Amino acid sequence: MNKAETKNFGQPDEIRQFPNGMVEVVKIGGATVGRAVLKPGWRWSTSLQPVAKTKSCEAPHFQYHVSGVLRVRMDDGTELDCKPGDVSLLPPGHDAWVVGSEPVVLVDFQGMVDFAMSL
């Protein structure tokens, strides 16, 4: 990091769209940060698994949850609900879906480098 920088999700470097959702990506200071907007009905195993072609999501995530409820089920069966104000750390090996009628908005500081890249 050689200089101070600022970027805004209002002008992302990239937008990745997929069924029932999208990720706005900014690249700053050598890092990739993504803001995901996931609509009701979004589920990793139906929206992205067919493209990823893995049993479950293999991206690690370090996320701040802005709105909505995201339910996560780890491959070992552990489930947790991520709610507004939560910070979550999710290792590879999980499914996730939107709970309820409010869209999920989250900011991911780790797992968006390749997330939904092949769409």
MMTF fields as JSON, N, C-alpha, C and O atoms, coordinates in Angstrom:
{
  "mmtfVersion": "1.0.0",
  "mmtfProducer": "UNKNOWN",
  "numBonds": 475,
  "numAtoms": 476,
  "numGroups": 119,
  "numChains": 1,
  "numModels": 1,
  "chainsPerModel": [1],
  "groupsPerChain": [119],
  "chainIdList": ["A"],
  "bondAtomList": [4, 2, 8, 6, 12, 10, 16, 14, 20, 18, 24, 22, 28, 26, 32, 30, 36, 34, 40, 38, 44, 42, 48, 46, 52, 50, 56, 54, 60, 58, 64, 62, 68, 66, 72, 70, 76, 74, 80, 78, 84, 82, 88, 86, 92, 90, 96, 94, 100, 98, 104, 102, 108, 106, 112, 110, 116, 114, 120, 118, 124, 122, 128, 126, 132, 130, 136, 134, 140, 138, 144, 142, 148, 146, 152, 150, 156, 154, 160, 158, 164, 162, 168, 166, 172, 170, 176, 174, 180, 178, 184, 182, 188, 186, 192, 190, 196, 194, 200, 198, 204, 202, 208, 206, 212, 210, 216, 214, 220, 218, 224, 222, 228, 226, 232, 230, 236, 234, 240, 238, 244, 242, 248, 246, 252, 250, 256, 254, 260, 258, 264, 262, 268, 266, 272, 270, 276, 274, 280, 278, 284, 282, 288, 286, 292, 290, 296, 294, 300, 298, 304, 302, 308, 306, 312, 310, 316, 314, 320, 318, 324, 322, 328, 326, 332, 330, 336, 334, 340, 338, 344, 342, 348, 346, 352, 350, 356, 354, 360, 358, 364, 362, 368, 366, 372, 370, 376, 374, 380, 378, 384, 382, 388, 386, 392, 390, 396, 394, 400, 398, 404, 402, 408, 406, 412, 410, 416, 414, 420, 418, 424, 422, 428, 426, 432, 430, 436, 434, 440, 438, 444, 442, 448, 446, 452, 450, 456, 454, 460, 458, 464, 462, 468, 466, 472, 470],
  "bondOrderList": [1, 1, 1, 1, 1, 1, 1, 1, 1, 1, 1, 1, 1, 1, 1, 1, 1, 1, 1, 1, 1, 1, 1, 1, 1, 1, 1, 1, 1, 1, 1, 1, 1, 1, 1, 1, 1, 1, 1, 1, 1, 1, 1, 1, 1, 1, 1, 1, 1, 1, 1, 1, 1, 1, 1, 1, 1, 1, 1, 1, 1, 1, 1, 1, 1, 1, 1, 1, 1, 1, 1, 1, 1, 1, 1, 1, 1, 1, 1, 1, 1, 1, 1, 1, 1, 1, 1, 1, 1, 1, 1, 1, 1, 1, 1, 1, 1, 1, 1, 1, 1, 1, 1, 1, 1, 1, 1, 1, 1, 1, 1, 1, 1, 1, 1, 1, 1, 1],
  "groupList": [{"groupName": "MET", "atomNameList": ["N", "CA", "C", "O"], "elementList": ["N", "C", "C", "O"], "formalChargeList": [0, 0, 0, 0], "bondAtomList": [1, 0, 2, 1, 3, 2], "bondOrderList": [1, 1, 2], "singleLetterCode": "M", "chemCompType": "L-PEPTIDE LINKING"}, {"groupName": "ASN", "atomNameList": ["N", "CA", "C", "O"], "elementList": ["N", "C", "C", "O"], "formalChargeList": [0, 0, 0, 0], "bondAtomList": [1, 0, 2, 1, 3, 2], "bondOrderList": [1, 1, 2], "singleLetterCode": "N", "chemCompType": "L-PEPTIDE LINKING"}, {"groupName": "LYS", "atomNameList": ["N", "CA", "C", "O"], "elementList": ["N", "C", "C", "O"], "formalChargeList": [0, 0, 0, 0], "bondAtomList": [1, 0, 2, 1, 3, 2], "bondOrderList": [1, 1, 2], "singleLetterCode": "K", "chemCompType": "L-PEPTIDE LINKING"}, {"groupName": "ALA", "atomNameList": ["N", "CA", "C", "O"], "elementList": ["N", "C", "C", "O"], "formalChargeList": [0, 0, 0, 0], "bondAtomList": [1, 0, 2, 1, 3, 2], "bondOrderList": [1, 1, 2], "singleLetterCode": "A", "chemCompType": "L-PEPTIDE LINKING"}, {"groupName": "GLU", "atomNameList": ["N", "CA", "C", "O"], "elementList": ["N", "C", "C", "O"], "formalChargeList": [0, 0, 0, 0], "bondAtomList": [1, 0, 2, 1, 3, 2], "bondOrderList": [1, 1, 2], "singleLetterCode": "E", "chemCompType": "L-PEPTIDE LINKING"}, {"groupName": "THR", "atomNameList": ["N", "CA", "C", "O"], "elementList": ["N", "C", "C", "O"], "formalChargeList": [0, 0, 0, 0], "bondAtomList": [1, 0, 2, 1, 3, 2], "bondOrderList": [1, 1, 2], "singleLetterCode": "T", "chemCompType": "L-PEPTIDE LINKING"}, {"groupName": "PHE", "atomNameList": ["N", "CA", "C", "O"], "elementList": ["N", "C", "C", "O"], "formalChargeList": [0, 0, 0, 0], "bondAtomList": [1, 0, 2, 1, 3, 2], "bondOrderList": [1, 1, 2], "singleLetterCode": "F", "chemCompType": "L-PEPTIDE LINKING"}, {"groupName": "GLY", "atomNameList": ["N", "CA", "C", "O"], "elementList": ["N", "C", "C", "O"], "formalChargeList": [0, 0, 0, 0], "bondAtomList": [1, 0, 2, 1, 3, 2], "bondOrderList": [1, 1, 2], "singleLetterCode": "G", "chemCompType": "PEPTIDE LINKING"}, {"groupName": "GLN", "atomNameList": ["N", "CA", "C", "O"], "elementList": ["N", "C", "C", "O"], "formalChargeList": [0, 0, 0, 0], "bondAtomList": [1, 0, 2, 1, 3, 2], "bondOrderList": [1, 1, 2], "singleLetterCode": "Q", "chemCompType": "L-PEPTIDE LINKING"}, {"groupName": "PRO", "atomNameList": ["N", "CA", "C", "O"], "elementList": ["N", "C", "C", "O"], "formalChargeList": [0, 0, 0, 0], "bondAtomList": [1, 0, 2, 1, 3, 2], "bondOrderList": [1, 1, 2], "singleLetterCode": "P", "chemCompType": "L-PEPTIDE LINKING"}, {"groupName": "ASP", "atomNameList": ["N", "CA", "C", "O"], "elementList": ["N", "C", "C", "O"], "formalChargeList": [0, 0, 0, 0], "bondAtomList": [1, 0, 2, 1, 3, 2], "bondOrderList": [1, 1, 2], "singleLetterCode": "D", "chemCompType": "L-PEPTIDE LINKING"}, {"groupName": "ILE", "atomNameList": ["N", "CA", "C", "O"], "elementList": ["N", "C", "C", "O"], "formalChargeList": [0, 0, 0, 0], "bondAtomList": [1, 0, 2, 1, 3, 2], "bondOrderList": [1, 1, 2], "singleLetterCode": "I", "chemCompType": "L-PEPTIDE LINKING"}, {"groupName": "ARG", "atomNameList": ["N", "CA", "C", "O"], "elementList": ["N", "C", "C", "O"], "formalChargeList": [0, 0, 0, 0], "bondAtomList": [1, 0, 2, 1, 3, 2], "bondOrderList": [1, 1, 2], "singleLetterCode": "R", "chemCompType": "L-PEPTIDE LINKING"}, {"groupName": "VAL", "atomNameList": ["N", "CA", "C", "O"], "elementList": ["N", "C", "C", "O"], "formalChargeList": [0, 0, 0, 0], "bondAtomList": [1, 0, 2, 1, 3, 2], "bondOrderList": [1, 1, 2], "singleLetterCode": "V", "chemCompType": "L-PEPTIDE LINKING"}, {"groupName": "LEU", "atomNameList": ["N", "CA", "C", "O"], "elementList": ["N", "C", "C", "O"], "formalChargeList": [0, 0, 0, 0], "bondAtomList": [1, 0, 2, 1, 3, 2], "bondOrderList": [1, 1, 2], "singleLetterCode": "L", "chemCompType": "L-PEPTIDE LINKING"}, {"groupName": "TRP", "atomNameList": ["N", "CA", "C", "O"], "elementList": ["N", "C", "C", "O"], "formalChargeList": [0, 0, 0, 0], "bondAtomList": [1, 0, 2, 1, 3, 2], "bondOrderList": [1, 1, 2], "singleLetterCode": "W", "chemCompType": "L-PEPTIDE LINKING"}, {"groupName": "SER", "atomNameList": ["N", "CA", "C", "O"], "elementList": ["N", "C", "C", "O"], "formalChargeList": [0, 0, 0, 0], "bondAtomList": [1, 0, 2, 1, 3, 2], "bondOrderList": [1, 1, 2], "singleLetterCode": "S", "chemCompType": "L-PEPTIDE LINKING"}, {"groupName": "CYS", "atomNameList": ["N", "CA", "C", "O"], "elementList": ["N", "C", "C", "O"], "formalChargeList": [0, 0, 0, 0], "bondAtomList": [1, 0, 2, 1, 3, 2], "bondOrderList": [1, 1, 2], "singleLetterCode": "C", "chemCompType": "L-PEPTIDE LINKING"}, {"groupName": "HIS", "atomNameList": ["N", "CA", "C", "O"], "elementList": ["N", "C", "C", "O"], "formalChargeList": [0, 0, 0, 0], "bondAtomList": [1, 0, 2, 1, 3, 2], "bondOrderList": [1, 1, 2], "singleLetterCode": "H", "chemCompType": "L-PEPTIDE LINKING"}, {"groupName": "TYR", "atomNameList": ["N", "CA", "C", "O"], "elementList": ["N", "C", "C", "O"], "formalChargeList": [0, 0, 0, 0], "bondAtomList": [1, 0, 2, 1, 3, 2], "bondOrderList": [1, 1, 2], "singleLetterCode": "Y", "chemCompType": "L-PEPTIDE LINKING"}],
  "groupTypeList": [0, 1, 2, 3, 4, 5, 2, 1, 6, 7, 8, 9, 10, 4, 11, 12, 8, 6, 9, 1, 7, 0, 13, 4, 13, 13, 2, 11, 7, 7, 3, 5, 13, 7, 12, 3, 13, 14, 2, 9, 7, 15, 12, 15, 16, 5, 16, 14, 8, 9, 13, 3, 2, 5, 2, 16, 17, 4, 3, 9, 18, 6, 8, 19, 18, 13, 16, 7, 13, 14, 12, 13, 12, 0, 10, 10, 7, 5, 4, 14, 10, 17, 2, 9, 7, 10, 13, 16, 14, 14, 9, 9, 7, 18, 10, 3, 15, 13, 13, 7, 16, 4, 9, 13, 13, 14, 13, 10, 6, 8, 7, 0, 13, 10, 6, 3, 0, 16, 14],
  "groupIdList": [1, 2, 3, 4, 5, 6, 7, 8, 9, 10, 11, 12, 13, 14, 15, 16, 17, 18, 19, 20, 21, 22, 23, 24, 25, 26, 27, 28, 29, 30, 31, 32, 33, 34, 35, 36, 37, 38, 39, 40, 41, 42, 43, 44, 45, 46, 47, 48, 49, 50, 51, 52, 53, 54, 55, 56, 57, 58, 59, 60, 61, 62, 63, 64, 65, 66, 67, 68, 69, 70, 71, 72, 73, 74, 75, 76, 77, 78, 79, 80, 81, 82, 83, 84, 85, 86, 87, 88, 89, 90, 91, 92, 93, 94, 95, 96, 97, 98, 99, 100, 101, 102, 103, 104, 105, 106, 107, 108, 109, 110, 111, 112, 113, 114, 115, 116, 117, 118, 119],
  "secStructList": [7, 7, 1, 7, 7, 7, 7, 7, 6, 6, 1, 7, 1, 3, 3, 3, 3, 3, 6, 6, 3, 3, 3, 3, 3, 3, 3, 3, 6, 6, 3, 3, 3, 3, 3, 3, 3, 3, 7, 6, 6, 7, 5, 2, 2, 2, 2, 6, 2, 2, 2, 2, 7, 1, 1, 1, 5, 7, 7, 7, 3, 3, 3, 3, 3, 3, 3, 1, 3, 3, 3, 3, 3, 3, 6, 6, 1, 7, 3, 3, 3, 3, 7, 6, 6, 7, 3, 3, 3, 3, 7, 1, 1, 3, 3, 3, 3, 3, 3, 1, 1, 1, 7, 3, 3, 3, 3, 3, 1, 1, 6, 6, 1, 1, 6, 6, 6, 6, 7],
  "xCoordList": [0.855, 0.0, 0.907, 1.597, 0.892, 1.762, 1.045, 1.686, -0.293, -1.02, -2.408, -2.944, -2.965, -4.34, -5.288, -5.055, -6.358, -7.349, -8.744, -8.928, -9.701, -11.105, -11.863, -11.584, -12.811, -13.684, -15.095, -15.306, -16.064, -17.461, -18.211, -17.999, -19.085, -19.88, -20.858, -21.413, -21.084, -21.904, -21.247, -21.916, -19.93, -19.175, -18.214, -17.0, -18.763, -17.916, -17.012, -17.292, -15.94, -15.061, -15.706, -15.387, -16.607, -17.235, -18.565, -18.722, -19.529, -20.814, -21.007, -20.915, -21.273, -21.537, -22.984, -23.372, -23.784, -25.195, -25.428, -24.774, -26.369, -26.722, -28.172, -28.729, -28.808, -30.217, -30.496, -29.889, -31.406, -31.856, -30.785, -30.899, -29.744, -28.755, -27.685, -27.646, -26.815, -25.681, -24.614, -24.89, -23.387, -22.273, -21.615, -21.277, -21.44, -20.679, -19.284, -19.143, -18.259, -16.891, -16.06, -16.088, -15.317, -14.317, -12.963, -12.844, -11.961, -10.593, -9.82, -9.752, -9.238, -8.576, -7.403, -7.542, -6.265, -5.103, -4.699, -4.173, -4.927, -4.6, -5.654, -5.483, -6.741, -7.821, -9.047, -9.229, -9.872, -11.139, -12.253, -12.296, -13.154, -14.276, -15.561, -15.664, -16.535, -17.783, -18.977, -19.045, -19.94, -21.232, -22.243, -22.494, -22.822, -23.818, -25.217, -25.48, -26.104, -27.529, -28.212, -28.199, -28.805, -29.42, -30.913, -31.341, -31.7, -33.153, -33.79, -33.202, -34.998, -35.726, -35.797, -36.063, -35.563, -35.53, -34.11, -33.899, -33.12, -31.737, -31.256, -31.522, -30.546, -29.884, -28.641, -28.705, -27.516, -26.273, -26.435, -26.018, -27.038, -27.104, -27.983, -27.855, -28.866, -29.666, -29.21, -29.337, -28.684, -28.284, -26.847, -26.565, -25.945, -24.532, -23.887, -22.894, -24.408, -23.811, -23.737, -22.735, -24.769, -24.667, -23.481, -22.961, -23.06, -21.917, -20.607, -19.623, -20.614, -19.405, -19.041, -17.867, -20.071, -19.881, -19.127, -18.347, -19.376, -18.844, -20.018, -21.12, -19.792, -20.867, -21.452, -22.665, -20.577, -21.006, -20.087, -19.13, -20.389, -19.576, -18.187, -18.054, -17.175, -15.794, -15.059, -13.862, -15.769, -15.15, -15.22, -16.278, -14.109, -14.171, -14.744, -14.467, -15.528, -16.141, -15.878, -15.899, -15.63, -15.515, -16.427, -16.067, -17.627, -18.706, -19.276, -19.313, -19.719, -20.526, -21.919, -22.079, -22.931, -24.313, -25.069, -25.211, -25.549, -26.213, -27.715, -28.294, -28.359, -29.808, -30.204, -29.437, -31.422, -31.944, -31.321, -30.452, -31.794, -31.287, -30.76, -31.471, -29.511, -28.871, -28.667, -27.955, -29.284, -29.073, -27.956, -27.938, -27.033, -25.87, -25.895, -26.076, -25.71, -25.575, -24.209, -23.93, -23.376, -22.052, -22.193, -23.196, -21.199, -21.249, -21.369, -21.852, -20.937, -21.064, -22.447, -22.694, -23.364, -24.731, -24.972, -26.126, -23.937, -24.082, -24.825, -24.497, -25.829, -26.578, -26.483, -26.461, -26.426, -26.48, -27.184, -27.158, -27.816, -28.476, -27.624, -27.255, -27.314, -26.555, -27.549, -28.28, -27.563, -28.557, -27.861, -26.643, -28.636, -28.035, -27.175, -27.58, -25.973, -25.026, -24.062, -23.063, -24.34, -23.453, -22.213, -22.244, -21.137, -19.934, -19.777, -19.808, -19.608, -19.494, -18.198, -17.7, -17.669, -16.493, -16.913, -17.203, -16.946, -17.44, -16.331, -15.893, -15.873, -14.867, -15.51, -16.737, -14.702, -15.26, -16.112, -15.885, -17.108, -17.956, -19.276, -19.552, -20.108, -21.396, -22.385, -22.01, -23.647, -24.74, -25.299, -25.098, -25.994, -26.586, -27.807, -27.882, -28.783, -29.989, -30.618, -30.382, -31.432, -32.15, -33.363, -34.104, -33.562, -34.726, -35.667, -35.244, -36.941, -37.929, -38.047, -37.565, -38.706, -39.046, -38.161, -38.374, -37.173, -36.284, -34.985, -34.411, -34.52, -33.241, -32.098, -32.121, -31.118, -29.896, -28.888, -28.643, -28.315, -27.208, -26.05, -26.196, -24.899, -23.721, -22.482, -22.464, -21.454, -20.161, -19.173, -19.013, -18.508, -17.575, -16.155, -15.853, -15.288, -13.911, -12.931, -11.729, -13.427, -12.505, -12.922, -12.076, -14.179, -14.578, -15.069, -15.638, -14.889, -15.464, -14.486, -14.862, -13.261, -12.268, -12.792, -12.778, -13.257, -13.747, -15.241, -15.769, -15.934, -17.345, -18.183, -18.147, -18.932, -19.818, -19.051, -19.612, -17.783, -16.931, -17.265, -17.161, -17.662, -17.848, -19.239, -19.631, -19.976, -21.334, -21.285, -22.319],
  "yCoordList": [-1.164, 0.0, 1.235, 1.516, 1.952, 3.104, 4.44, 5.475, 4.43, 5.69, 5.503, 4.395, 6.595, 6.57, 6.488, 7.105, 5.724, 5.559, 5.558, 5.26, 5.884, 5.718, 5.29, 5.753, 4.413, 3.965, 3.902, 3.951, 3.793, 3.804, 2.717, 2.532, 1.999, 0.967, 1.559, 0.823, 2.874, 3.536, 3.524, 3.693, 3.321, 3.207, 2.022, 2.211, 0.793, -0.377, -0.63, -0.173, -1.358, -1.764, -2.833, -2.965, -3.586, -4.703, -5.022, -4.867, -5.471, -5.95, -7.368, -7.613, -8.29, -9.69, -9.99, -9.913, -10.332, -10.638, -12.135, -12.808, -12.64, -14.049, -14.152, -13.165, -15.317, -15.43, -14.937, -15.411, -13.997, -13.425, -12.644, -12.462, -12.177, -11.405, -10.796, -10.981, -10.061, -9.437, -9.093, -8.978, -8.93, -8.487, -7.31, -7.391, -6.22, -5.079, -5.2, -5.344, -5.14, -5.386, -4.113, -3.445, -3.791, -2.73, -3.341, -4.188, -2.885, -3.333, -2.126, -1.088, -2.291, -1.161, -1.672, -2.641, -1.025, -1.389, -2.837, -3.4, -3.461, -4.866, -5.822, -7.038, -5.297, -6.13, -6.054, -5.086, -7.082, -7.115, -7.189, -8.107, -6.21, -6.145, -6.187, -5.522, -6.967, -7.072, -6.743, -7.124, -6.013, -5.798, -6.642, -6.427, -7.61, -8.494, -8.027, -7.619, -8.093, -7.868, -9.149, -9.484, -9.859, -11.159, -11.041, -10.717, -11.3, -11.151, -12.375, -13.456, -12.204, -13.37, -14.445, -14.144, -15.666, -16.764, -17.155, -18.22, -16.286, -16.627, -17.732, -17.723, -18.675, -19.742, -20.137, -20.317, -20.27, -20.599, -21.879, -21.928, -22.916, -24.221, -24.224, -25.13, -23.249, -23.195, -22.075, -22.205, -20.985, -19.847, -19.955, -19.526, -20.512, -20.512, -21.888, -22.045, -22.88, -24.215, -24.79, -25.417, -24.596, -25.144, -24.58, -25.248, -23.366, -22.754, -23.163, -23.489, -23.138, -23.481, -24.956, -25.324, -25.794, -27.238, -27.864, -28.8, -27.327, -27.919, -28.31, -27.787, -29.22, -29.691, -28.541, -28.454, -27.661, -26.514, -25.336, -25.479, -24.177, -22.991, -23.195, -23.482, -23.049, -23.258, -21.942, -21.947, -20.815, -19.517, -19.246, -19.413, -18.832, -18.387, -16.97, -16.176, -16.656, -15.325, -14.681, -15.343, -13.38, -12.533, -11.356, -10.463, -11.347, -10.472, -9.604, -9.99, -8.422, -7.551, -7.531, -7.253, -7.825, -7.955, -6.653, -6.201, -6.062, -4.756, -4.903, -4.208, -5.804, -5.977, -7.391, -8.118, -7.769, -9.088, -10.157, -9.883, -11.394, -12.542, -13.576, -14.01, -13.961, -14.995, -16.217, -16.152, -17.326, -18.579, -19.349, -19.482, -19.85, -20.587, -21.979, -22.145, -22.978, -24.358, -24.866, -24.991, -25.153, -25.704, -27.172, -27.81, -27.702, -29.096, -30.072, -31.19, -29.668, -30.541, -30.469, -31.115, -29.675, -29.562, -28.361, -28.047, -27.683, -26.491, -25.41, -25.139, -24.789, -23.706, -22.456, -22.52, -21.309, -20.035, -19.017, -19.095, -18.055, -16.946, -15.702, -15.338, -15.05, -13.806, -12.668, -12.619, -11.75, -10.666, -9.317, -9.235, -8.245, -6.911, -6.605, -6.83, -6.084, -5.755, -6.871, -6.641, -8.1, -9.231, -9.175, -8.641, -9.732, -10.002, -11.512, -12.14, -12.098, -13.557, -13.959, -13.278, -15.086, -15.702, -17.107, -17.942, -17.366, -18.645, -19.342, -18.84, -20.483, -21.23, -21.899, -21.961, -22.399, -23.134, -24.306, -24.871, -24.658, -25.81, -25.417, -25.772, -24.678, -24.238, -23.958, -23.779, -23.925, -23.428, -22.23, -22.114, -21.345, -20.177, -19.749, -19.953, -19.143, -18.675, -17.523, -17.339, -16.753, -15.618, -16.154, -16.986, -15.675, -16.036, -14.846, -13.723, -15.083, -14.016, -13.228, -13.647, -12.066, -11.281, -10.053, -9.282, -9.863, -8.714, -9.15, -10.179, -8.378, -8.714, -8.683, -7.913, -9.522, -9.523, -8.607, -8.724, -7.701, -6.881, -7.133, -7.025, -7.47, -7.729, -7.222, -7.091, -6.945, -6.545, -7.632, -7.959, -8.188, -9.301, -8.823, -8.303, -9.008, -8.54, -9.634, -9.381, -10.858, -11.948, -12.806, -13.149, -13.16, -14.227, -13.823, -14.663, -12.572, -12.139, -12.101, -11.693, -12.514, -12.481, -13.248, -12.724, -14.487, -15.327, -15.61, -16.307, -15.1, -15.397, -14.993, -13.838, -15.938, -15.704, -15.156, -14.439, -15.496, -14.972, -15.564, -14.859, -16.826, -17.463, -17.291, -18.045, -16.331, -16.119, -15.169, -14.87],
  "zCoordList": [0.0, 0.0, 0.0, 0.98, -1.105, -1.257, -1.162, -0.979, -1.285, -1.288, -0.691, -0.65, -0.237, 0.267, -0.916, -1.955, -0.751, -1.814, -1.224, -0.044, -2.027, -1.67, -2.911, -4.017, -2.718, -3.801, -3.244, -2.033, -4.157, -3.757, -4.512, -5.711, -3.82, -4.479, -5.488, -6.304, -5.453, -6.467, -7.838, -8.858, -7.859, -9.102, -8.972, -8.887, -8.956, -8.753, -9.968, -11.077, -9.732, -10.82, -11.691, -12.873, -11.098, -11.796, -11.143, -9.932, -11.947, -11.437, -11.962, -13.165, -11.057, -11.432, -11.084, -9.918, -12.082, -11.862, -12.004, -12.8, -11.22, -11.24, -10.805, -10.326, -10.954, -10.585, -9.158, -8.198, -9.038, -7.758, -7.009, -5.797, -7.702, -6.975, -7.843, -9.06, -7.173, -7.835, -6.811, -5.616, -7.3, -6.482, -7.19, -8.371, -6.456, -6.943, -6.335, -5.121, -7.178, -6.745, -6.884, -7.918, -5.819, -5.891, -5.543, -4.657, -6.266, -6.017, -5.517, -6.175, -4.331, -3.688, -2.852, -2.105, -2.98, -2.172, -2.284, -1.323, -3.422, -3.605, -3.082, -3.172, -2.536, -2.004, -2.916, -3.654, -2.852, -3.573, -2.54, -1.721, -2.587, -1.652, -2.475, -3.506, -2.019, -2.749, -1.887, -0.718, -2.49, -1.837, -2.591, -3.777, -1.88, -2.482, -2.118, -0.987, -3.096, -2.884, -3.34, -4.524, -2.395, -2.642, -2.397, -1.29, -3.419, -3.324, -2.674, -2.67, -2.123, -1.61, -2.7, -3.863, -2.317, -3.27, -3.67, -4.249, -3.359, -3.688, -2.764, -1.562, -3.347, -2.595, -3.382, -4.598, -2.695, -3.383, -4.202, -5.359, -3.613, -4.271, -5.519, -6.343, -5.687, -6.911, -7.844, -9.062, -7.301, -8.133, -8.645, -9.763, -7.861, -8.243, -8.33, -9.04, -7.64, -7.676, -9.087, -9.431, -9.922, -11.281, -12.077, -12.971, -11.758, -12.44, -11.757, -12.42, -10.418, -9.657, -9.814, -9.801, -9.963, -10.112, -8.935, -9.107, -7.739, -6.519, -5.641, -5.805, -4.717, -3.832, -3.027, -2.835, -2.559, -1.765, -2.1, -2.861, -1.523, -1.794, -1.193, -0.003, -2.008, -1.559, -1.299, -1.01, -1.401, -1.113, 0.389, 0.995, 0.994, 2.388, 2.409, 1.509, 3.413, 3.486, 4.845, 5.883, 4.807, 5.998, 5.709, 4.941, 6.329, 5.892, 7.003, 8.171, 6.598, 7.456, 6.852, 5.663, 7.665, 7.199, 7.443, 8.58, 6.35, 6.39, 6.596, 7.432, 5.841, 5.964, 5.575, 4.944, 5.964, 5.659, 6.539, 7.368, 6.335, 7.093, 6.108, 5.202, 6.299, 5.488, 6.366, 7.368, 5.998, 6.729, 6.043, 4.819, 6.839, 6.338, 6.941, 8.147, 6.086, 6.577, 6.125, 4.933, 7.112, 6.834, 6.429, 6.747, 5.736, 5.304, 6.474, 6.292, 7.675, 8.846, 9.485, 10.503, 8.887, 9.395, 10.295, 10.586, 10.741, 11.577, 10.798, 9.643, 11.429, 10.797, 11.645, 12.875, 10.968, 11.679, 10.811, 9.582, 11.473, 10.79, 10.957, 12.073, 9.843, 9.848, 9.66, 8.67, 10.632, 10.671, 10.594, 10.758, 10.344, 10.263, 11.492, 12.633, 11.219, 12.278, 12.603, 13.284, 12.123, 12.385, 11.494, 10.385, 12.002, 11.228, 11.235, 12.293, 10.05, 9.982, 9.301, 8.405, 9.755, 9.159, 8.759, 9.616, 7.46, 6.952, 6.179, 5.144, 6.659, 5.899, 4.688, 4.598, 3.76, 2.619, 3.096, 4.166, 2.264, 2.568, 3.19, 4.336, 2.442, 2.979, 1.861, 0.702, 2.232, 1.398, 2.156, 3.365, 1.461, 2.117, 1.331, 0.119, 2.042, 1.374, 2.147, 3.341, 1.415, 1.995, 2.742, 2.22, 3.967, 4.783, 4.806, 5.078, 4.521, 4.596, 3.3, 2.248, 3.405, 2.22, 2.024, 1.088, 2.895, 2.76, 2.068, 2.426, 1.084, 0.461, 1.476, 2.436, 1.246, 2.048, 1.357, 0.156, 2.129, 1.649, 2.602, 3.819, 2.032, 2.856, 2.133, 0.909, 2.911, 2.368, 2.753, 3.928, 1.736, 1.94, 1.672, 0.598, 2.664, 2.585, 2.185, 2.098, 1.936, 1.653, 0.468, -0.357, 0.357, -0.561, -1.917, -2.614, -2.35, -3.61, -4.789, -5.888, -4.574, -5.66, -6.865, -7.979, -6.664, -7.759, -7.679, -8.545, -6.681, -6.454, -7.665, -8.089, -8.218, -9.375, -10.578, -11.407, -10.664, -11.73, -13.083, -14.087, -13.159, -14.454, -15.041, -15.932, -14.565, -15.128, -16.288, -16.886]
}
